[in-house]
Amino acid sequence: MPCITYFFFRFDKNLTEQSAYMQIPSLSDIKRAHQRISKYLETTPVMVSQSIDEISGANVFFKCENFQKTGSFKLRGATNAIFSIRPEERTNGFATHSSGNHAQAVAYAARLAGTKAYIVMPNNAPEVKKKAVKGYGGEIVFCEPNEEARVKTCDELIAKTGAIFISPFHHTDIIAGQATAAKELIEEVNDLDVIMTPVGGGGLAAGTALAVNYLSPNIRVVLGEPKNADDTYQSFKKGSILPVNNPDTIADGLKVTVGELNFEIIQKHVSDVVTVTEKEIITAMRHIWERMKIVVEPSTAVPFAALLKRKAEFEGKKVGIILTGGNVDLGNLPFQ
């Protein structure tokens, strides 16, 4: 049966939390999302490297969402969410808060839908991501670099414009859209033992876990997370959500607290969450740049860093890793 999402407006609550009830996406929801968004997106390649395999001791298959339009997987969820809404309801545009990749995705998808995008970004977001949002036609409002400021500023923007909020991760349509990356990977590479993704808000992590559960439940799902922003790891151990506390990591896309619906899925369908240090992230990022000859951002390197940290666990295994994005500030690389 298809998932049904109900909405009502809670004027005593944050406007960015208007969904009253959300169900976990079904396989039908994921397939329908894939059909809905396929004409707008690239089917990104799966790449391999003998050198990477030698470094890791595993057979690694990189699903290259860094080659996706707008430079990240985020376009999958944003496009699914926006095009799930009827054209006559898009008049006032869409709003979101994001450090960059989701911001770009919403701006791009809103332009495809013929409407406006209002984007709240932290004032310390990478310049390359700010420029990209403007390039896709998004109207940016800056805020202080913390979760409370993001939500408050976005609420004020929605109240002013009447725009529809597109959650970066905590939404049924977002999760279903992000799940399509893992769906493509599973369909292209047979007999994977493990699929790994980074985890921040958890949209991709939850979507991947669902796709695996529905399509190939023998695959283990393992998440990578920065040690300096390890709310999902701590929450996973405790069994309830612990908000992120003063995250300080180079992986700017992973600084947010995992969403409630996302965490529910992660608890049920994820095998493990592995934390990695800043040095381990940079080392993994450098390996991908040097050996694969492709551009990835720090958040993208986190699951590969987790694999390298646990080499013995993954030795000889077929491991799929979703390379989540390539929107890196080339003037501020961490390798020096």
N, C-alpha and C positions, 0 to 999 in steps of 0.2 A: 504494500500500500504506500502511496506517496506521503511524504511528510507534510504536515500542514502547520504553518506558523501563524499564530494569532498575535495581533497588536492592539494595544490601547494606550492612551496618553495618560501618564501619571503626573499631574501637575505639581505634586508634592515631592517628586523625585527628579533625579537628573534627566534631562531630555535625551541624553545619550544612552539611557537605559529604558527605552520605551517598549521593548518587547516583553509582553506579559508571560508568554509561554513559548518555549522552543523545544522541539523534539530532536533527538539524535537523527541525523540524516540516514535514510535507508539506501540500499544499493540502487533502487530506482531513482532516488533523488540525485545520486552521484552520476548515474548514466544520463539522466535528463540534463543535469548541469553540463556534462561533457558535450552533449548534442547542442545545447544552447550557445555555448561559448566557442565551439570549435572554429567557426567561420571568422572569429575575431582574433584568434591566437595562433601562435606557432606550435606545431608538434615538435618539441625540442629534442635534440639528439641525445643518445646515450653514448658516452665516450669511455674508452679504456686506455690504459697506459701500462706497458710492461714495467717501466721504471717505478710507477706508483705501486704496482703489485709487489715489486721487490722490496720497496721501502716498508710496506705495510704487512707483508706476509699473507695477504688475502687477495682474492680476485675481485677487484673493485670496478663497479659500473656506475659512472657518474651521469645522473640525469641532469642535463645542463640547462636549468632554468635561468641561468645568467644570460642565455641567448634569447630569452623570451622578450616579446615586445614590452617596452618600459624597463627592461633589464632585470625582471624578477618574477617569481611565481605569483606574486600578489595580484597580478592582473586576472588570474583565474577566478579568484573569489570575488573581486570587485566587479568584474564583468557579469558574473552569474547573479550577484545581488542586484545590480542596477537593472539588468535586462529581465529580471523576475518581476519588476514593477511595471505596471501598465503605462504606456506613453502619456496618457492624460494626467497621470499622477506625478510626472517628473517635472512639472512646470517650474517649481521653485528651486530645482536643482538638488544637489546632494552635498553633504558635509561630513567631514571626518577629522580625526586627529592622528598624526603619524609623524615619525622622525624622517620618513622619506619614501620607502618603497610602496607602501600602501597609499600614501599621498599621491604619488605619481600614477598609480594604477587607477585610483578613483578619478583623478583629473582626466586621464586618457579615456576611460570607459564612459565618463559623463559626456565628453566631447563626441564619442561615437554615438551616444544616445541623443545628441542634439540639445544638451542642456548645460547648466553651470555646475561648477565644483568649487566649494569653499573648504579650504584646507587649513587646519590649525597645526603649526609645526613649532617644535622647540627652537628657541633662538640660536642654539648651538648645533642645529642639524647640519650635516655636511653640505658644503656649497654646491656640489654637483647635483645633489638631490633637490635643493631649493630651485636651482636654475631649471631643472627638468620639469618640476611641477609648473612653473611659470610658462615653460615652453609648451606644455600640454593644455594651457589655458586656465589653470587653476588659480583662484584668488587666495593668496596666503595671508593668514593672520598669525603673527608670532606670539609665543607665550614663554613663560619660564620653563626650564627643562625638568619638569617633574610631572607625575601622573595627575596630581590634583589640579594643577594649572591647565593641563591639556583638557581635562573633562570640563572644568568650569568655563574656559574660554569657548569650547565647542558648544556647550549649552547656550551661552549668550548669543553665539552666532546663529544657532538654529532658531532661537526665539525671535531674532531680528529678521531672518530671511525666510523662515518657513521651510528651509531645506530638510530633506530626509537624511537621517543619520545612517552612514554605512560603517558598521563596526570594523575595526582592523582585524578582529579574530573571533569575537564572541557572538556568533550568529550562525544559524543553520545554513543559510545560503553561502556564506563565506566558507564554512567548513566543507560543504559539498563541492564547491568550486576548487578549493585547494586539493581535495582528494583526487582530482583528475590527474595530477602529476604522477602520483603513485600508481594510479590505474594504468597510465601509459607505460610506466616502467615495468610493471608486472606483465603486461601484455607483450612487451618487447623482449624481456630477458627471462628465460625459463629457469625454474628451480633455484631462485634466490634463497639463501639461508637467512639473510638479515636485510632490513632496510633501515637506514639511519637518516634522521633529519635534525636540524637545530630546533630548539624550543624557546619561544619568548612568550607571546600571548597564547600560542598553542593551536592556531588555526590549521597550519600545515601539519603539525604533529598529530592532531586529532583526526584530520582528514586522511592522513596516511595510515593511521592505525585502523580506521574504518575500512578503507579500501583493501587493506591486507586481510582484515577479518572476513570480509565478504568474498574476496576473490582468491585468496591463497593463505588460509589461516595457519599453515605450517611455518610461515615466515615470521621471524622475530622482529619486533620493532624496538629499536634502541634510539634514545634521544641524547643529543649533546647539548650542554648548557655551560655558559661561563661560570666559573666558580665565584666571580664577583657579582653575579646576578642569578643566584641559584634558588630562586623561589620554587620552581617546579620540582627540583631535586628534594628540597626540604619538605615541600607539600606531599610529594610522592612517599617519602618516608613516614610522615606523620599521618597521612590519610585525610588531610583537610588542607585547604589553601592557606598558605602563609604569604602575605604580600611581600613583594620585593622591597628591600630596605636599602636606600642609597646605592643603587647600582653604579658601579664605576668600571666599565669595561669598554674595550675597543670595539666590541660587537654591538654597535649602536642600535641595531634592530631587535635586540633581545633584552632590552632593559625594562620591559613591562611585566606586570603580574599576569600569570596564566588565567584565562577566563574560566568561569564556573562550568559551562557546558563542555568546554574543551578538556578541563581537568577530569570531569566525569568519564569522558571517553578514554583519556590517557590512563587513568587508574585501572580501567577494565581491560584495555587492549595493548598496553605498552609493557615490554619486559623489563626495561631498565632505563634509568637516566644517569648519564655519566658527566661529571663536571670536569672542566679543563681550565688551566691557568691562562693568563694573558700571553705568557711566553709560548705556551703550547699552541694557542690559537695562531699566533704570528708565524711559528714554525710550519704549521700545517698549511697556512695560507701561502707561504713562500714555496713550499713543495708543489702546490697546485700551479702557481704561476710559472715556476721554473720547468717543471716536468711536463705539464699539460699545455703550456704556452697559452693559457687563457686567463682572463681577468675575473677574479672573484673578490667579493668584499669580506671583511673579517667575520661577520655573522655566518657566512656561507661555509667557512673553513672549520667551524666548531665541531660538526659531527666527524669530519676526517681527523681532527685532533683527538676526539674521543676514541676513534678506532686505533690510532697510533698509541694512545695511552694504554689500551687494553689489547695489545698485539697478540698475546698468547691466546686470548679468548676467541679471536677471529681468524686465527691462522688457518689457511687453506679453505676458508669459507667464501662463498659467493655473496658479496656485500654490495647492495645498491645504496648509493648516497645521493640525495637530492641537493644539487648545488643551487642554492636558493636565489642568488642574485649577484650582479656584477657592477653595481653602482658605487664605485669607489672613487674617492677624491685622489686623483693621480698626483696632485701637488702635496699630498700629506700621507705618503706611504709609510708603514711602520717598520720597514726592513732595515733602515739605517741604524 
